[in-house]
C-alpha cells in the first residue's frame, strides 16, 4: 500500500495559531459586541436581534458559496492558503470597525452602520476561516494526525479564549475614561485594535506552514453552481448529522459567550469578574485537550464528544442552580463545564470523515463546502446567543445600565446557563445518529488512498458500511 501523505510537525503545531488568531478577532466580537451595542451605543434589543439574524440569513448563502469557491481554486500555493493570507488584514480591520459607531444607536445611520460593519466582518471571517478549517483536512491523509491537528486547533482556540476573556474586560476598562466602573466605546475599540495587530501575523504563519498534500482525484475544475453546492451538502448524510451537532454545540457554547457578560455584571455583580468566569472554561479546555487524541483512539470520536457535552451540561446545571452569592458553587460548575470543553476537535475530525465518505461515494471532494458548516455553526451560535439571548432577557425585564429586578436576574440566568445546558443535552442525543465507526472511516481512507494512487477500486468498504451507503 502506498505510504500515507502526512503533515509536518511544524505545520501541525502552527495550525493552532489560526484559531488563536480567530479568538482575538471574532471571539472578541462575539463576546462583547452585544453588550457594546446595547449598553454603549444604545441600540434597542430589537435592532440588535434584527442585525444579527439578517447577518446569519446571509451567511446561510455566503458560507457554502465561499467553501465551493475555495475548493475550486487552483494556485501554486494551494486551494485554501491564499484566502487565509489575503483576508487576514481585512478581518482585523473590520473587527475594529464593529466597535466604532460615529452616529450613535438612536439614529437610523447608527443602526445602518452597525449592520454594515457587522455583516461585512462576518463575510471576511468566512473568507478566512472556511479555508482555514478546510486546510486541516488536506494537510494529511492520516486519521490520527487529523485528530492531533484539530487538537492543536482546540488548544489555540482555548488559549485565545483565555487571553481574550481574561484580559479584554480589564484592558477595555483601562482604555476607557478615568473613574468609570464599566468600559466605554473607546476602551472596546482600543482592545480590538491591539487584538487585530496580534492576529494578522498568526494567520500568515498558518498560510506559510500549512502544506496541502491531499488533492482532488479529478483535477478538472468544475464551474461554480450554487445548486450543486447545496446538493453536495444535503446528500452527505454524515455531514448533515455533524452539522446538526455543531449548530447545537456552538449555540450552547458560543451563544453563551455572547451573553455571559450580562450574567457576571448583573447577577454576580462585578464587571471585573468577567475575566475569571469566562477564562476558567478555556483553561479547562486546554488541559482536557491533551487527553483527547488518546481518548479518541481508545473510545472513538463519537463517544468522546458525547461524554464531553453531557458533562458540560452538568456543569451548567450546577451554575444555574447556584445562588448568585455562592461563588464556590458557581466556580465548581464553571470548572466542570471547562474541563470537558473538548468536543470541538472531535466534531472537526468527524467533518473530515464525512468529506472522505462523500468522496468515496460520489467521486467529488468538498473540503471547502463541508468546513463551511463549521464556520456557519460558529456564527449561528454567536448570533442566537446575542440576538435571541437579549430578547429573552428583555422579556424578563432586562434594562441596560440599570439595577435589575429579581425577575430580570432570573431571565439572565436562564439565558446564560439553563438554555445552553439543555442544548448540550440535545446535542449529545443527536450524536446517536452518527453510526460510522472509526474503523469504517479508516477503511474509507484506505480505499481513497488506492484510488488516489491510480489503483483499481471496485470493491466497497466494510460490509457493515455497505448497507449504510445504500440507505442514503
C-alpha positions in Angstrom: 0.0 0.0 0.0 1.2 3.5 -0.8 2.5 5.4 2.2 0.1 8.0 3.6 0.9 11.6 3.0 1.4 13.4 6.3 1.7 16.9 7.7 5.0 18.2 9.1 5.3 18.6 12.9 5.8 22.4 12.4 2.7 22.6 10.2 0.6 20.8 12.8 1.7 22.9 15.7 1.4 26.2 13.8 -2.0 25.3 12.6 -3.3 26.0 16.0 -2.2 29.7 15.6 -5.1 30.2 13.2 -7.8 29.6 15.8 -5.7 31.5 18.3 -5.9 34.4 15.9 -9.6 33.9 15.3 -10.3 34.3 19.0 -8.5 37.7 19.0 -10.9 39.0 16.3 -14.1 37.0 16.1 -14.5 35.7 19.7 -13.8 39.2 21.0 -16.6 40.5 18.7 -18.8 37.6 19.8 -18.2 38.2 23.5 -18.5 41.9 23.7 -20.3 43.3 20.7 -23.8 42.6 22.0 -23.2 44.5 25.3 -21.4 47.2 23.4 -24.4 47.6 21.1 -26.9 47.8 24.0 -25.0 49.4 26.8 -22.6 51.8 24.9 -24.1 52.6 21.5 -27.6 52.4 22.8 -29.2 50.1 20.2 -32.5 48.8 21.1 -32.6 45.0 21.7 -34.9 44.5 18.8 -32.4 46.3 16.5 -29.6 44.1 17.7 -31.7 41.0 17.1 -32.6 42.1 13.5 -29.0 42.9 12.7 -27.6 39.6 13.9 -30.3 37.5 12.3 -30.0 39.3 8.9 -26.3 38.5 9.0 -27.0 34.8 9.7 -29.5 34.6 6.9 -26.9 36.0 4.5 -24.3 33.6 5.9 -26.5 30.6 5.0 -25.9 31.6 1.4 -22.5 33.1 1.7 -20.7 30.4 3.7 -21.4 27.4 1.4 -20.7 29.6 -1.6 -17.2 30.6 -0.2 -16.5 26.9 0.6 -17.4 25.9 -3.0 -15.2 28.8 -4.5 -12.2 27.8 -2.3 -12.3 24.1 -3.2 -12.4 25.0 -6.9 -9.4 27.3 -6.6 -6.1 26.2 -8.1 -2.9 28.1 -7.4 0.8 27.3 -6.7 0.1 28.0 -3.0 -2.9 25.5 -2.9 -6.6 25.8 -2.8 -7.1 27.3 0.7 -3.9 29.1 1.9 -4.2 32.2 -0.4 -7.5 33.2 1.2 -6.1 33.0 4.7 -3.2 35.3 3.8 -5.2 37.7 1.8 -8.2 38.0 4.1 -6.5 38.3 7.5 -5.7 42.1 7.4 -9.2 42.9 6.3 -10.7 40.7 9.1 -8.6 42.6 11.6 -9.7 46.0 10.2 -13.4 45.2 10.2 -13.3 43.7 13.7 -12.1 47.2 14.8 -14.8 48.9 12.8 -17.6 47.0 14.5 -16.6 48.8 17.7 -16.7 52.2 16.1 -20.1 53.9 15.7 -19.8 57.6 14.7 -23.6 58.1 14.5 -25.0 56.7 17.8 -27.5 54.0 18.3 -30.6 56.2 18.4 -30.2 57.3 14.8 -31.0 55.4 11.6 -27.5 56.0 10.4 -26.2 54.4 13.6 -28.2 51.2 13.0 -27.2 51.0 9.3 -23.5 51.5 10.3 -23.7 48.7 12.9 -25.4 46.4 10.5 -23.0 47.1 7.6 -19.8 46.7 9.7 -21.1 43.5 11.4 -22.2 41.8 8.2 -19.0 42.7 6.3 -16.9 41.5 9.3 -18.8 38.2 9.1 -18.2 37.9 5.4 -14.5 38.4 5.8 -14.4 35.9 8.7 -16.0 33.5 6.2 -13.3 34.3 3.6 -10.5 33.4 6.1 -12.0 30.8 8.4 -13.6 28.4 6.0 -10.4 27.9 4.0 -8.6 27.7 7.4 -10.9 24.9 8.6 -10.7 23.0 5.3 -6.9 23.2 5.4 -6.8 20.7 8.3 -8.5 18.0 6.1 -5.9 18.3 3.3 -2.7 18.6 5.4 -2.6 14.8 6.0 -4.2 11.5 5.0 -3.6 10.1 8.5 -6.7 10.0 10.8 -4.6 10.2 14.0 -2.7 13.2 12.6 -6.1 14.9 11.8 -7.1 14.4 15.5 -3.8 15.9 16.6 -4.1 18.9 14.1 -7.6 19.6 15.4 -6.4 19.2 19.0 -3.8 21.9 18.3 -6.6 23.9 16.9 -8.6 23.4 20.1 -5.6 24.4 22.2 -5.2 27.5 20.1 -8.9 28.3 20.5 -9.0 27.8 24.2 -5.7 29.7 24.7 -7.1 32.5 22.7 -10.2 32.5 24.8 -8.1 32.5 28.0 -6.3 35.6 26.7 -9.4 37.3 25.3 -11.7 36.5 28.2 -9.0 37.1 30.8 -7.7 40.4 29.6 -10.4 42.1 27.5 -12.6 43.5 30.3 -9.6 44.9 32.2 -8.0 46.3 29.1 -11.2 47.9 27.9 -11.7 49.5 31.3 -8.1 50.7 31.3 -8.5 52.4 27.9 -11.9 53.9 29.0 -12.5 57.3 30.7 -11.0 57.6 34.2 -13.2 56.7 37.1 -15.7 54.5 35.1 -17.0 51.3 36.6 -17.6 49.7 33.2 -15.9 50.1 29.8 -16.8 52.7 27.3 -16.7 52.8 23.4 -13.1 53.9 23.2 -12.0 51.1 25.5 -13.6 48.5 23.4 -12.2 49.9 20.2 -8.6 50.1 21.5 -8.8 46.4 22.6 -10.0 45.5 19.1 -7.0 47.4 17.6 -4.5 45.6 19.8 -6.0 42.2 19.0 -6.1 42.8 15.3 -2.4 43.7 15.2 -1.6 40.5 17.1 -3.9 38.3 14.9 -2.6 39.1 11.4 0.9 37.6 11.7 -0.5 34.4 13.2 -2.8 33.9 10.2 0.2 34.5 7.9 2.2 31.8 9.7 -0.6 29.3 9.2 -0.6 30.2 5.4 3.1 29.7 5.2 3.4 26.4 7.1 0.2 24.5 6.3 1.2 22.5 3.2 -1.7 20.9 1.3 -0.9 17.3 0.5 -4.4 15.9 -0.2 -5.6 16.9 -3.7 -8.9 16.1 -5.5 -8.5 13.0 -7.7 -10.3 14.7 -10.6 -8.1 17.7 -11.5 -10.8 19.2 -13.8 -12.0 22.4 -12.1 -15.8 22.5 -12.1 -17.7 25.7 -12.6 -19.5 27.1 -9.5 -23.1 26.1 -9.1 -25.0 27.1 -6.0 -27.5 24.3 -6.6 -24.7 21.7 -6.9 -23.0 23.1 -3.7 -26.2 22.7 -1.7 -26.8 19.3 -3.2 -23.4 18.1 -2.1 -24.2 19.3 1.4 -27.6 17.8 1.7 -26.8 14.5 0.0 -23.9 13.8 2.5 -25.8 12.1 5.4 -22.9 12.3 7.8 -22.2 16.0 7.1 -25.8 16.8 7.8 -25.6 14.9 11.1 -22.4 16.6 12.3 -23.7 19.9 11.2 -26.8 19.5 13.4 -24.5 18.5 16.3 -22.2 21.5 15.7 -25.0 24.0 15.5 -26.4 22.8 18.8 -22.9 22.6 20.3 -21.9 26.1 19.0 -25.2 27.7 20.1 -24.7 26.3 23.6 -21.1 27.3 23.8 -20.5 30.4 21.5 -24.1 31.7 22.1 -23.5 31.5 25.8 -20.2 33.5 25.4 -22.2 36.3 23.7 -24.3 36.9 26.8 -22.1 35.7 29.7 -21.0 39.3 30.4 -24.6 40.1 31.4 -24.6 37.3 34.0 -21.3 38.4 35.5 -22.1 42.1 35.6 -25.7 41.9 36.8 -26.1 38.5 38.6 -22.7 38.2 40.2 -22.3 42.0 40.5 -18.8 42.6 39.2 -17.6 43.7 35.8 -14.0 42.7 36.6 -15.1 39.1 37.3 -15.9 38.6 33.6 -12.2 37.6 33.0 -12.4 34.8 35.7 -15.7 33.3 34.8 -15.0 33.3 31.1 -11.4 32.2 31.4 -11.9 29.1 33.5 -13.7 27.1 30.7 -10.9 27.9 28.3 -8.1 26.8 30.7 -10.1 23.6 31.4 -10.4 23.1 27.6 -6.6 23.4 27.2 -6.0 20.8 30.0 -8.6 18.5 28.6 -7.3 18.8 25.0 -4.1 17.0 25.9 -6.1 13.8 26.6 -8.3 14.0 23.5 -6.2 12.1 20.9 -5.5 9.1 23.2 -9.2 9.0 24.3 -10.4 9.2 20.7 -8.1 6.3 19.7 -9.4 4.2 22.6 -13.1 5.0 22.8 -13.9 6.6 19.3 -14.6 10.2 18.3 -18.4 9.9 18.7 -18.2 8.6 22.3 -15.7 11.2 23.3 -17.8 14.1 22.1 -21.0 12.7 23.6 -19.4 12.2 27.0 -17.8 15.7 26.9 -21.0 17.5 26.1 -23.1 15.6 28.6 -20.7 16.5 31.4 -20.6 20.1 30.2 -24.4 20.2 30.6 -24.0 19.0 34.2 -21.6 21.9 34.9 -24.1 24.4 33.5 -27.0 23.0 35.5 -24.8 23.5 38.6 -24.2 27.1 37.7 -27.9 27.7 37.1 -28.9 26.3 40.5 -26.2 28.1 42.3 -27.2 31.2 44.4 -25.6 34.3 43.0 -23.6 34.8 46.3 -22.4 31.2 46.4 -19.2 31.7 44.5 -17.8 28.2 45.4 -20.8 26.5 43.7 -20.6 28.9 40.7 -16.9 28.2 40.2 -17.4 24.5 40.7 -19.9 24.4 37.9 -17.7 26.6 35.7 -14.7 24.3 36.3 -16.7 21.1 35.4 -18.0 22.9 32.3 -14.5 23.9 31.3 -12.6 20.6 31.9 -14.8 18.9 29.3 -14.7 21.7 26.8 -13.0 19.3 24.4 -15.7 18.4 21.9 -14.6 20.7 19.1 -11.6 18.7 17.8 -13.8 15.6 17.6 -16.6 17.4 15.6 -13.9 18.8 13.2 -12.4 15.3 12.7 -15.9 14.0 12.0 -16.4 16.7 9.4 -13.2 15.2 7.7 -14.7 11.7 7.9 -17.9 13.0 6.2 -15.8 14.5 3.4 -13.9 11.3 2.9 -17.2 9.4 2.9 -18.7 11.6 0.2 -15.6 11.5 -2.0 -15.7 7.7 -2.0 -19.5 7.7 -2.6 -19.6 10.3 -5.4 -16.0 11.0 -6.5 -16.3 14.7 -5.5 -14.2 16.1 -2.7 -15.9 19.0 -0.9 -13.5 20.2 1.8 -14.3 23.8 1.5 -18.1 23.4 1.4 -18.1 20.9 4.2 -16.0 23.1 6.5 -18.2 26.0 5.7 -20.7 24.3 8.0 -18.3 24.7 11.0 -17.9 28.4 10.3 -21.6 28.8 9.8 -22.4 26.9 13.1 -20.0 29.2 14.9 -21.7 32.4 13.6 -25.2 30.9 14.2 -24.3 30.2 17.8 -22.9 33.7 18.4 -26.0 35.3 16.7 -28.6 33.2 18.5 -26.9 33.9 21.8 -26.6 37.6 21.1 -29.9 38.1 19.3 -32.4 35.7 21.0 -30.5 35.9 24.3 -31.0 39.7 24.6 -34.6 39.3 23.5 -35.2 36.6 26.2 -33.6 38.8 28.8 -35.7 41.7 27.7 -38.8 39.7 28.1 -37.9 39.1 31.7 -37.4 42.8 32.2 -33.7 43.5 31.5 -32.9 47.2 31.2 -29.4 48.3 30.1 -27.3 50.2 32.7 -29.8 49.8 35.5 -30.3 47.8 38.7 -32.1 44.6 37.5 -35.3 43.2 39.1 -35.4 39.7 40.6 -37.3 38.5 37.5 -34.7 40.1 35.2 -31.9 38.4 37.0 -33.8 35.1 36.7 -34.1 35.7 32.9 -30.4 36.3 32.6 -29.6 33.1 34.5 -31.9 31.1 32.3 -30.4 32.5 29.1 -26.7 32.1 30.2 -26.9 28.7 32.0 -30.1 26.8 31.7 -30.8 27.1 27.9 -27.2 26.2 26.9 -27.3 23.2 29.3 -30.4 21.9 27.6 -28.8 22.4 24.2 -25.8 20.3 25.2 -28.2 17.5 26.2 -29.9 17.7 22.9 -26.6 17.7 21.0 -25.4 14.7 23.0 -28.6 12.8 21.9 -28.0 13.9 18.3 -24.7 12.1 18.3 -26.5 8.8 18.4 -27.5 9.4 14.7 -23.8 9.1 13.7 -23.3 5.4 13.0 -20.0 5.4 11.2 -17.3 3.8 13.4 -13.7 5.0 13.3 -12.7 1.6 11.8 -15.1 2.2 8.9 -13.7 5.8 8.5 -10.2 4.3 8.3 -11.4 1.8 5.7 -12.8 4.6 3.6 -9.5 6.4 3.7 -7.7 3.2 2.6 -9.9 2.9 -0.4 -9.4 6.6 -1.2 -5.6 6.1 -1.0 -5.9 3.3 -3.5 -8.0 5.5 -5.8 -5.6 8.4 -5.5 -2.6 6.1 -6.3 -4.4 5.1 -9.5 -5.2 1.5 -8.4 -8.5 -0.1 -9.3 -11.0 0.3 -6.5 -14.1 -1.7 -7.4 -14.8 -3.3 -4.0 -16.8 -1.5 -1.4 -15.8 -0.6 2.1 -16.6 -2.9 5.0 -19.7 -5.0 4.6 -21.5 -3.3 7.5 -21.0 0.0 5.9 -22.4 -1.1 2.5 -25.9 -1.1 4.0 -25.4 2.4 5.3 -24.2 3.7 1.9 -27.2 2.1 0.2 -29.6 3.6 2.6 -28.5 7.2 1.6 
